[in-house]
Amino acid sequence: MTERSPNLDPTANNSPTKKLRTVMLIDDSEVDRAVYRRYLQTDAEYQYTFVEAETGEEALELYAQCQPDIILLDYLLPDFDGLEWLVQWQRQYKNFCSLIVLTGQGDENIAVQFIKNGAADYFVKDRITPEKLKLAIGKEIALKKLQLEKQDLFAKLISRNEKLERSNRLYQAEIAQRDKLSKIIANVPVVIYAKYVDATSKQPGKLWLVNQEFQQIFKIAEAEAIGKTDRELFPPHIADDFAANDRLLIASKQPITTEEEVYHADGTLHTYLSFKFPLFSEGEITSIVGMATDITPEKQAQTELLQSETRFRQTFEQAAVGIAHVAPDGKWLRVNQKLCQIVGYTKEELLSITFQDITHPEDLHTDLEYVRQILAGAISTYSMEKRYIRKDEAYIWINLTVSLVSDSNDEPDYFIAVIEDISDRKALEASLQKSWQRLSNLHQIDKAILAAVKPQAIAETVIKDIQNLLTCQRASIVTFDWERETSTILATQGVKDDVLNNGLQVSLDIWQGIIDRLENEDKQGYITAHLSQLPKSSEMAIALENTKLDCFFAFPLNSQDNLLGILKLWFEEPETITTEELTMLEEISSQLAIALEQARLYKQTQNYALELEAKVAQRTAQIEEINQELKAFTYTISHDLKAPLRAIQGFASALQEDYGDNLDDLGQEYAARLISSAWQMTQLIEDLLAYSRLCRIEIQLKSVDLEVIVHRAIEQLQLEIERTQANIILVEPLSSMIGNKTILLQIVSNLLSNAIKFVPPKVQPQIRIGTEIIMDSAETKIRLWVEDNGIGIDREHQKRIFQVFERLHGNEAYPGTGIGLAIVKKSMERLGGRFGVESNPGKGSRFWIEGRQR
Ligand code: ADP
């Protein structure tokens, strides 16, 4: 920079009315710069300040400091040519002013180059005039100003446009947002509503928004709901509840969450969780917006849970058994009243100890083993009977049932224990056990009574049983023989049983004192005595003298009024024996007495039996002999009678036939009677022989076809059938029966002939014969029956007629021998079957026999 420049002090022509302009002169020619200054200082309108630079470098530096309104640039500078400088200047500075190029020579090309690169104008130095320069400067500055203003305007426009666009975008976004919001409000499954708040009364007012959920639930269309108050839409008490909550909100100006009840359109009452918040305008609440969700199911579940919890608590507390929750380490976590009662501790006391603390030591191991198994997952539950030690130190029997509850991680959480007081049952069991023991002992003795027949064996069993039942140092059973005045030790066990052993006989005298006392004092069923009460000289007293035994219990062995002996039990400590044991021993003594008496009777009976047996054998032999003789006699008689009878028959017939004419009527009748009697006699003999034969013969059993037998019997009785015109019907088919042909034929013949015979006079016999199967429990039987329409038999005679010679009628009315049915009876007995009759007088009879089918 030279001294002349910058010429920032425009003193010349300095007028306050002139406007200011700063011109930068870049020219190495002092002269030229002076010319330009002079030209411009003549300007009446503007006052110029000049900033001058001789080199391009200097000009670039100065430009930053002075911010000229215009630059006058020489085309050729010492360090730059004008074009280069222009490019450099523009590169270096963003805001650049107008620039006019001044050059020594006028070259069009250069001028074009400058204009292209941003120069405003181009002058040839020697052609420039003050007016031209001022004009050009004025024009360029004005242009630049215009340009700047335009640029500024443009920039403002753009910025405004951008602002507009931005606000438009925001607006659009807001609209979209609102749209979404109103869709959400409309569709969200939550009841949403908004109502005005009256500015003056501060009361909730008309609804101005209801969403679809609202409309659906209350079945109110939007148009109907909007503009209405709660009171107009809901029952008064419901609307009042809403209003009360609304007023709270209005007063506090804070959102509230509350539960509200409301009826749905279907009439059901629902509970809603309602969130209400205020909308403000200038600090005043203008509206209340509410959002409500139906929590009826949750409420119900909550109520049910509450109820179930209450029930559980009541069950837990009021259960008739002890219930507890116990930690895996045994600590009581929760206990009910009943458990406290059982163990005699208060709840607080129990909760501070463990179940181990109150478990009987003998039961603890088993319980802990179960706990181990349940914790290891080997079992899921267990049950055991065990003892607790109560607070008063008594122990109590309980039944314990335990199961494990696991937490959500499947880790053991706590045990549920159910504790049942079973002390009563246990006591009962114990007494039952005792009773059972007693019964079993007595039973044992009973068995001994049945099994052992000898008194000594019985006594030994009893002594052994007693030793099993209780501990006594010596037991013995002594029996008395009143006749011989001796006593015998039947069985003994314990101290000195080698000296005072079984079978030892001593004089009855030594027991006299005991016997007297038993007879007089025997109120309780036994007496206690001491060794000293026995005669000093007795074997007993001597043998037991130096032992510790002194006291014994003597139980009488009474059978009716007979004292058979005594049961003696010696104790070193007699006070240890219980009343129960004494009662039991009394029972044993009376059983023993019975057993001994029975053994005595048994022996007696045995003797009688032996005697009887001998007598019976003797009698049987005698009877057998008589029987044999009788059989032979019957047979001989019957057989031998036949010959003379045949003679009588023959001669009587001859008399009738040959001498009939010589006989008068009486003679004729005598002859006829003779024949008839002889015939009857023959019949009788035949029957007797048949009967006698039945008793003797050996019978072969076979299946017999009854049809064949019946036909044969009909054949045999053909003459009788024809004579009487009997009508015989066979109810076929007829079965077979195990029996003997001959015997069955004889039976059927007898029954059939009786059926033909025993009809009232002039009545045609109607006879039916048949068989039937009888299902016996053991086997199937066949019954053959013969049914008639005869005179029948009184019930009282029905048994009798099966005996030999038993007849109900005279020979004149119904001839016969009275042996037929006896044969039936004997036959069936021999065939191993049965027989019988069902009959009503005047209505006929049905005789039957029954035998095995196979
Ligand atoms: P008898 O026929 O030779 O008299 P039975 O021993 O056959 O002898 O019969 C004994 C008695 O039983 C008969 O006398 C008769 O009184 C009675 N009796 C037997 N069968 C019948 C019958 N079918 N109806 C009525 N009475 C009968």
Boltz pocket constraint, residues with backbone or C-beta under 6 A from the ligand:
constraints:
  - pocket:
      binder: B
      contacts: [[A, 750], [A, 751], [A, 754], [A, 755], [A, 758], [A, 788], [A, 790], [A, 791], [A, 792], [A, 793], [A, 801], [A, 803], [A, 806], [A, 807], [A, 808], [A, 809], [A, 814], [A, 815], [A, 816], [A, 817], [A, 818], [A, 819], [A, 820], [A, 821], [A, 822], [A, 845]]
      max_distance: 6.0
